[in-house]
């Protein structure tokens, strides 16, 4: 009995690593923030829990399917070669079945919850798995645009579920995530340039050079902060929260400018880390 319990626990840990908990958690947080910007969570606890469950399953399913498809790429990169699928600990068939089941459960739950919400969740899943991963990731560096659209769907879905329709604030929040994606991904692709080259993944630094990539990062950071601040103003965010959001946005812009003007590996890593912290903090402020 004890040995079976240990095996099950080990399997759960392996499966958990496939969903990229930090990435999934951040996307889930944006969805919750979108919903909470429209409805009080305490008064809508059942809907909030259903949103959490359906989004978590759909995002996790798409992430596992991404890992299944990219297992050969992961095996070539030092950062990812230890992942269970790339290392041969989990089989491709097992991983594909897991990703498919999670996706069906998440999207199916979303359908039962709300039609508009479910279409947005499905659109995010489709753009992430089919358009970004299966079709474009190995063909063009512009694939991150479509990946960014997928990344913006959770917050749009949460907002749409909260207000009952797609509105301007939801679109602004989705655009904020879309514009934030280049800051997050391009910074990392510069820091891990050699690994992406070895895996033959098209990136902006390889296609357009580091100087142009840094300029794009600065512009996208400006657009992301503008979109999320405008959304805050439109929501009627209290001045104390709005002021803190502006300070956080200024920090992101300053780091992006430093990366462009005085680049270094340390600054690249700092911007990469701060970008995730910024998005999480901004969404928390919007929810509050």
C-alpha positions as CSV (number, residue, x, y, z in Angstrom):
1,X,0.0,0.0,0.0
2,X,2.8,2.4,1.0
3,X,4.7,1.7,-2.3
4,X,1.6,2.5,-4.4
5,X,1.1,5.8,-2.5
6,X,4.7,6.7,-3.2
7,X,4.3,5.9,-6.9
8,X,1.1,8.0,-7.2
9,X,2.8,10.9,-5.4
10,X,5.8,10.7,-7.8
11,X,3.4,10.6,-10.8
12,X,1.5,13.7,-9.6
13,X,4.8,15.6,-9.2
14,X,5.8,14.7,-12.7
15,X,2.4,15.7,-14.1
16,X,2.6,19.0,-12.1
17,X,5.9,19.9,-13.7
18,X,4.3,19.5,-17.2
19,X,1.8,22.3,-16.6
20,X,4.6,24.9,-15.7
21,X,3.0,26.0,-12.4
22,X,4.4,29.6,-12.4
23,X,3.3,30.3,-16.0
24,X,-0.1,28.7,-15.5
25,X,-0.5,30.5,-12.2
26,X,0.2,33.9,-13.7
27,X,-2.3,33.3,-16.5
28,X,-4.9,32.1,-14.1
29,X,-4.3,35.2,-11.9
30,X,-5.0,37.4,-14.9
31,X,-8.3,35.6,-15.5
32,X,-9.3,36.0,-11.8
33,X,-8.4,39.7,-11.9
34,X,-10.5,40.2,-15.0
35,X,-13.5,38.7,-13.3
36,X,-12.9,40.4,-9.9
37,X,-12.7,43.8,-11.7
38,X,-16.3,43.3,-12.6
39,X,-17.8,41.3,-9.7
40,X,-17.3,41.1,-6.0
41,X,-15.7,37.6,-5.4
42,X,-17.4,37.1,-2.0
43,X,-20.8,37.5,-3.5
44,X,-20.0,35.4,-6.5
45,X,-17.9,32.7,-4.9
46,X,-19.5,29.8,-6.8
47,X,-18.9,31.4,-10.2
48,X,-15.3,32.4,-9.1
49,X,-14.5,28.8,-8.2
50,X,-15.9,27.5,-11.5
51,X,-13.9,30.1,-13.3
52,X,-10.8,29.0,-11.4
53,X,-11.3,25.4,-12.1
54,X,-12.2,25.7,-15.8
55,X,-9.4,28.1,-16.6
56,X,-6.8,26.1,-14.7
57,X,-7.7,22.9,-16.6
58,X,-7.8,24.6,-20.0
59,X,-4.5,26.4,-19.5
60,X,-2.9,23.3,-18.0
61,X,-4.1,21.2,-20.9
62,X,-2.7,23.5,-23.6
63,X,0.6,23.7,-21.7
64,X,0.9,19.9,-21.5
65,X,0.1,19.6,-25.2
66,X,2.8,22.3,-25.9
67,X,5.3,20.2,-24.0
68,X,4.2,17.1,-25.9
69,X,4.8,18.7,-29.2
70,X,8.0,20.5,-28.3
71,X,9.7,17.5,-26.6
72,X,12.4,17.3,-29.3
73,X,13.2,21.0,-28.9
74,X,13.3,20.7,-25.1
75,X,15.8,17.8,-25.4
76,X,18.2,20.1,-27.2
77,X,18.2,23.0,-24.7
78,X,20.1,22.9,-21.5
79,X,17.4,24.7,-19.6
80,X,14.7,22.2,-20.6
81,X,16.4,18.9,-21.2
82,X,15.6,17.7,-17.7
83,X,11.8,18.0,-18.2
84,X,10.1,14.6,-17.7
85,X,9.0,14.2,-21.3
86,X,12.3,15.4,-22.8
87,X,14.3,13.2,-20.4
88,X,12.2,10.1,-21.3
89,X,10.6,9.8,-17.9
90,X,7.1,10.2,-19.3
91,X,6.0,8.8,-22.6
92,X,4.6,11.0,-25.4
93,X,1.4,9.0,-25.5
94,X,0.8,9.4,-21.8
95,X,1.5,13.1,-22.0
96,X,-0.8,13.6,-25.0
97,X,-3.6,11.8,-23.3
98,X,-3.2,13.9,-20.1
99,X,-3.1,17.2,-22.1
100,X,-6.2,16.2,-24.1
101,X,-8.2,15.2,-21.0
102,X,-7.3,18.4,-19.2
103,X,-8.2,20.5,-22.3
104,X,-11.6,18.7,-22.8
105,X,-12.5,19.1,-19.1
106,X,-11.5,22.7,-19.0
107,X,-13.3,23.8,-22.2
108,X,-16.3,21.6,-21.4
109,X,-16.6,23.1,-18.0
110,X,-16.4,26.6,-19.6
111,X,-19.3,25.7,-22.0
112,X,-21.5,24.8,-19.0
113,X,-20.6,28.0,-17.3
114,X,-21.2,30.6,-20.0
115,X,-21.2,30.6,-23.9
116,X,-19.3,33.8,-24.4
117,X,-16.8,32.8,-21.8
118,X,-16.3,29.4,-23.3
119,X,-15.7,30.8,-26.8
120,X,-12.9,33.0,-25.4
121,X,-11.4,30.1,-23.5
122,X,-11.5,27.9,-26.6
123,X,-10.0,30.7,-28.7
124,X,-7.1,31.1,-26.3
125,X,-6.5,27.3,-26.3
126,X,-6.7,27.1,-30.1
127,X,-4.3,30.0,-30.7
128,X,-1.8,28.6,-28.1
129,X,-1.8,24.9,-29.2
130,X,-2.7,25.0,-32.9
131,X,-1.6,28.4,-34.3
132,X,1.4,29.2,-32.0
133,X,2.8,25.8,-31.1
134,X,1.9,23.4,-34.0
135,X,2.0,25.9,-36.9
136,X,4.2,28.9,-36.3
137,X,6.7,28.5,-33.5
138,X,9.2,26.6,-35.7
139,X,8.6,28.7,-38.7
140,X,8.7,32.4,-37.7
141,X,9.8,34.6,-34.8
142,X,6.4,36.4,-35.3
143,X,4.8,33.4,-33.7
144,X,5.0,35.2,-30.3
145,X,2.4,37.6,-31.6
146,X,-0.1,34.8,-31.8
147,X,1.2,33.4,-28.5
148,X,0.5,36.8,-27.0
149,X,-3.0,36.8,-28.2
150,X,-3.5,33.4,-26.5
151,X,-1.9,34.9,-23.4
152,X,-4.5,37.7,-23.3
153,X,-7.5,35.4,-23.5
154,X,-7.7,34.4,-19.8
155,X,-8.1,38.0,-18.6
156,X,-10.6,38.7,-21.4
157,X,-12.5,35.6,-20.5
158,X,-12.6,36.5,-16.8
159,X,-13.8,40.0,-17.6
160,X,-16.4,38.8,-20.0
161,X,-17.8,36.3,-17.5
162,X,-18.0,39.1,-14.9
163,X,-19.9,41.6,-17.1
164,X,-21.7,39.1,-19.3
165,X,-20.1,40.4,-22.6
166,X,-16.8,41.5,-24.2
167,X,-16.2,45.2,-23.3
168,X,-13.6,47.9,-23.8
169,X,-11.9,47.3,-20.4
170,X,-11.6,43.6,-21.2
171,X,-10.0,44.3,-24.6
172,X,-7.6,46.8,-23.0
173,X,-6.5,44.2,-20.4
174,X,-6.0,41.6,-23.1
175,X,-3.9,44.1,-25.1
176,X,-1.8,44.8,-22.0
177,X,-0.9,41.1,-21.8
178,X,-0.3,40.9,-25.5
179,X,2.1,43.9,-25.4
180,X,3.7,42.5,-22.2
181,X,4.6,39.2,-23.9
182,X,7.5,40.6,-26.0
183,X,9.1,42.1,-22.9
184,X,8.9,38.7,-21.2
185,X,9.8,36.4,-24.1
186,X,12.3,38.5,-26.1
187,X,14.3,39.3,-23.0
188,X,14.6,35.6,-22.3
189,X,15.4,34.8,-25.9
190,X,18.4,37.3,-25.7
191,X,19.6,35.8,-22.5
192,X,19.3,32.2,-23.8
193,X,20.3,33.1,-27.4
194,X,22.7,30.2,-27.9
195,X,20.2,27.6,-26.7
196,X,17.4,28.8,-29.0
197,X,19.9,28.8,-31.9
198,X,20.9,25.2,-31.1
199,X,17.2,24.2,-31.0
200,X,16.6,26.0,-34.3
201,X,13.8,28.1,-32.9
202,X,13.3,31.4,-34.8
203,X,13.7,34.4,-32.5
204,X,13.7,38.2,-32.9
205,X,17.4,38.5,-31.8
206,X,18.4,36.0,-34.5
207,X,16.2,37.5,-37.2
208,X,16.5,41.3,-36.5
209,X,19.5,41.6,-34.2
210,X,19.8,42.5,-30.5
211,X,19.5,46.3,-31.0
212,X,16.1,46.1,-32.8
213,X,14.9,43.5,-30.3
214,X,15.7,45.9,-27.4
215,X,13.8,48.7,-29.2
216,X,10.8,46.4,-29.6
217,X,10.9,45.5,-25.9
218,X,10.9,49.2,-25.0
219,X,8.0,50.0,-27.3
220,X,6.0,47.0,-26.1
221,X,6.6,47.8,-22.5
222,X,5.3,51.3,-23.1
223,X,2.2,50.0,-24.8
224,X,1.6,47.4,-22.1
225,X,1.8,49.9,-19.3
226,X,-0.4,52.4,-21.2
227,X,-3.1,49.8,-21.8
228,X,-3.2,48.6,-18.2
229,X,-3.1,52.1,-16.7
230,X,-5.9,53.2,-19.1
231,X,-7.9,50.2,-18.0
232,X,-7.4,51.2,-14.4
233,X,-8.6,54.7,-15.0
234,X,-11.6,53.4,-16.9
235,X,-12.4,51.1,-14.1
236,X,-12.4,54.1,-11.7
237,X,-9.5,52.8,-9.7
238,X,-8.9,54.7,-6.5
239,X,-6.0,57.1,-6.6
240,X,-3.9,55.2,-4.1
241,X,-4.0,52.0,-6.2
242,X,-3.6,53.9,-9.4
243,X,-0.6,55.7,-8.1
244,X,1.0,52.4,-7.1
245,X,0.2,51.0,-10.6
246,X,1.9,54.0,-12.2
247,X,5.0,53.5,-10.0
248,X,5.2,49.8,-11.0
249,X,4.7,50.8,-14.6
250,X,7.5,53.4,-14.4
251,X,9.8,50.6,-13.0
252,X,9.1,48.4,-16.0
253,X,9.7,51.3,-18.5
254,X,13.0,52.2,-16.8
255,X,14.3,48.7,-16.9
256,X,13.3,48.4,-20.6
257,X,15.1,51.7,-21.4
258,X,18.2,50.5,-19.6
259,X,18.2,47.3,-21.5
260,X,18.1,49.3,-24.7
261,X,20.7,51.9,-23.8
262,X,23.1,49.9,-21.5
263,X,22.4,46.2,-22.1
264,X,24.0,43.5,-20.0
265,X,23.1,40.0,-19.0
266,X,22.2,41.1,-15.5
267,X,19.8,43.8,-16.7
268,X,18.2,41.3,-19.2
269,X,17.6,38.9,-16.3
270,X,16.3,41.7,-14.0
271,X,13.8,42.8,-16.7
272,X,12.7,39.2,-17.3
273,X,12.0,38.7,-13.6
274,X,10.4,42.1,-13.0
275,X,8.1,41.8,-16.0
276,X,6.4,38.8,-14.4
277,X,6.2,40.5,-11.0
278,X,4.8,43.6,-12.7
279,X,2.0,41.8,-14.5
280,X,1.0,39.8,-11.3
281,X,1.1,43.0,-9.2
282,X,-0.9,45.0,-11.8
283,X,-3.6,42.4,-12.0
284,X,-3.8,42.2,-8.2
285,X,-4.3,46.0,-8.0
286,X,-7.1,45.8,-10.7
287,X,-8.8,43.0,-8.7
288,X,-8.6,45.0,-5.5
